[in-house]
Amino acid sequence: MPEASARPSNFTDLQSVEPLLVHLGGLAERYLHDDPNTSVLKLRQFAELLTRVIAARSGQLGEGEETQQARLARLRRLDVLPQQVWELLTEIRRSGNAANHEFTGSLDQARDLLKFAWILGVWLIRTFENPAYQRAEFIEPAPRNEADELRALLAQADAARLAAEGRLTEQQAAAPKDPAPIITAASQAAHHLDLTEAQTRQLIDAQLRAVGWEADTVNLRYGQVMPEAGRNLAIAEWPTATGPADYALFVGLIPVAVVEAKRINMAVMGSLAQAARYSRGLTLTTGLQLPHGPWGEGITAYRVPFLYATNGRPYLAQLKTESGIWFRDARRSVNPSHPLRGWHSPAELLAMLEQDAAAADEALKAEPLEYAVGLRPYQKAAIQAVEARIGEGQREILLAMATGTGKTKTAIALIYRLLKARRFRRVLFLVDRETLGEQAGNDFKTTRLEGTRTFAETFNLTAIDDGPIDTATSVHVTTVQGLVRRVLGETPPSVGTYDLIVVDEAHRGYTLDRDLADAELGWRSEADYVSKYRQVLEHFDAVKVALTATPALHTTQIFGKPVFSYSYRDAVLDGVLIDHEPPYLIRTELSDQGIHWKAGEQIETYTPGESEVRLFETPDDIGLDVEAFNRKVVAQGFNQAVATQLAALINPFGPEKTLVFCATDRHADEMVMRLKDAFRAQYGELDDDAVVKITGASDKPLVLTRRYKNELSPTVAVTVDLLTTGIDVPAITNLVFLRQVGSRILFEQMLGRATRRCDDIGKTTFRIYDAVRAYEAASKFTTMRAVVPQPGKTFQALLDEVQQAPTTAARSLLRDELVAKLQRVKGRLTPAARDTFEGATGQTPEAFIQTLRNTAPDELPARLAGQETLMALLDTGRTKGGQPVFISSHQDIVTSVVQAYPGGQKAEDYLSAFEAYIAQHKDEVPALLTVLTRPKDLTRAQLLSLRRELDQAGFSETFLQRAYASVKQVDAAASIIGFIRAAAQQEAPQPFEARVDAALARLLGSKAWTPPQQAWLKRLAAQLKANGVIDQESLDLPTSPVRQQMGGFARLDNSIFAGELPLILTRLQDEVWARGA
């Protein structure tokens, strides 16, 4: 009898990768004809071992028990498993489970799965052994009856099992630390998978079954099975007038979709034309019902509404037309075709069928925009712009509105209208931080648009975590990172779960709801995050509406250019936000000259996390400029000089708040200490809680942030990155920059922390104190660069997830992540940190890691309970390693504090430039001529236009006020009208409010007014002070007291002023600008 290895096997070449794979593949071939069920079971074992080999060679083997489903999901999340490979392995897993539990397994199924296993083996060799590997043709196994050969194969497989376990452990230890090359190789190898049309159909069957369709190309074909009530059938080879459709999808007796299936290496986008042909000519047998329709006219009308085309290849943006499941809703001509990552479920197609998008679009056009929340004109315009683009079939829409202008309110009103008109079924509101999710959820719960019911009471709202999605509610709020876990998890939601996604703060790229510890920075790239971000967004067949204050490049690449923009400058000119004064530039000797050491000098240095300072002898001259301060060098003298100067400029007792941006967490600690000392030297006693550090390393940073926002103390917050975005504290009046910012977008977000109005404390402007030339550096940025902090999990985040993990598989995954993270950190713990670690756990780090490895997943939460202190220790960067940081003992003094006007001008030069501008343009700009000759006739629209024109030329009302105050030494709270008239040398600038008060006094003294008239004249004067002009348009705005209390201009005119209000307003404004007023 020949040896067992004498017969050819399709798996022989796997010997160099893992011998046991050869044995298991050979057994599957041997059992194919005699016992297909056992063949499928062996293929399941083959796939499980192959997956473990992939994990080991990628350094991701994991510890303890892990199901194949969980392992596949984990490797897929890590991008080690390309989508196609994951699908093949998943199909073998599902078929193997059915063979084991339901005793299924036909010869045809086993043969197809055997070919899948062979294809996976080819991919494995190309990924880990030889990218240029040339496969032979698949050999169909012949029936065999040699019992001795079978016994030999079984014996060889048993003997190879123990050896395989040892090899996996060795491969795990030898795996590269950076999996990027493996990910690239795996992806390239996956591009060359070659499935036949029959194999592609089998993959498509599996994909359809996963979302609720009964699909089996071999057994569910036209003639073998017919549609019936209560079943959701994907029937192959359904007849049409132009040939059979590859699939027709039936919900009960209703044909809802047709599918054109191609081989995996065939283009797919153009194949929708064939699906369209099938829809037009679908044959109906007795008892079947058309779903409404037909749609269109004559022979081009569609009888079936939904069209699909696929070649089984997962969607790849780089191969957009050749991958994915291409889909089109054929009921409207404006509906675009687009690729999907999965299939709709039967229920989702039925729900889509019930929607009438055309009727909804018409209803939106007729729906008034007057709601109880009082939308501002720009918010109405934003909503109308989005709705118009939705009606045109646009699927990615970007809305740019400055921080503080009510993006969330706008979004809530937009979602309310779209749900009310039944334009969409279910909305996902996506945020990037838990705190923003809570804030948005509260806004939905408290906002009333019509009647007495809140939004949440009208449409239902839920915050989703890792539990099942509540399909009974209309709006779900979740975080990006939560959605990543869902979509890339074991059972991802179907593509039709949401048909509208609203993305808040779409410019950002966070994957954690906290700051990262310094030791974690750099683990992953922005490209990796953006890839995941796009992946989860593109998973759903939904219109995406993105909200941002500062569109980043990657934002516009995903969502396109903004369909509506409302900038910070627009909001300032409209009085929605407040302007900042010219920034105060704090200059010191060291910031001007840098910190220098000569060759041979002894410099003190420290390495982050170490407990001692070392001396370093400079081999050459060293010079560090201000941008390196407190990053590469601890600039003690500079920090002391700046802190002393800030204490003289800032009030630490409130109610104004101050936000200080530092370079590092260590720098933040030092500035808290120095600011407290400086404030005490300046003022005497100071509440110790007045100045606090709020970073990811702080104790309970969210609690500190709430105190900073809601309580009088602290008044000064010192941060690094945590408070740069996503915090709303209207009382912030001072921003202090002690770090340069490498992005225009991040700089604008930081400025946005202080732009909100706070009338309760009399905030009219905010101030910028810049000691490191951050404002100057930011003004040079000319491109939009993404602000994406390096993603990664903190130990505390992992601990939180362990306590919340819903399944054993999830806890197993988290245990592996925690062990891997501890392995990276254990060797870099400082002696002091190591002592604290052992005190908290009673074990050395090495022993603790081993304990975690041996802990069953379900026991993990109890094992880690109460270890918050330990996780905080590991997150605060108390580790050795990294580049040494110089310690400078150079003394420093502040040399000047000046306000910087555009172009670096001095205040007097700025005023001279303004006077020259007015002189040059007074006859060219109609509104300027009106200001100079007939200011009483100036309308609100003309004033806004003039303000914008002057603002674009660099002349803002706030800057002019400060410049006049500095040069003329007068109270220069004049309006822009007053400054224009002063620049033309018609009069000296006077405080505008004083002008209005004097004009009102003269008007009230001109005749006898009734008490209601006197009260309303005072209110009108107050509105004139706020807006600069007053006319019917401004009095009819939703925010106007006249509109809110009287219903508008006309009613006030008729009921209070007997039709004389236009004349009265003209007299009031005439008195304001009367000479000698």
Summary of the structure (lengths in Angstrom):
residues: 1077
radius of gyration: 34.9
end to end distance: 119.7
largest distance: 125.7
contacts: 3566
relative contact order: 0.06
helix: 49%
strand: 14%
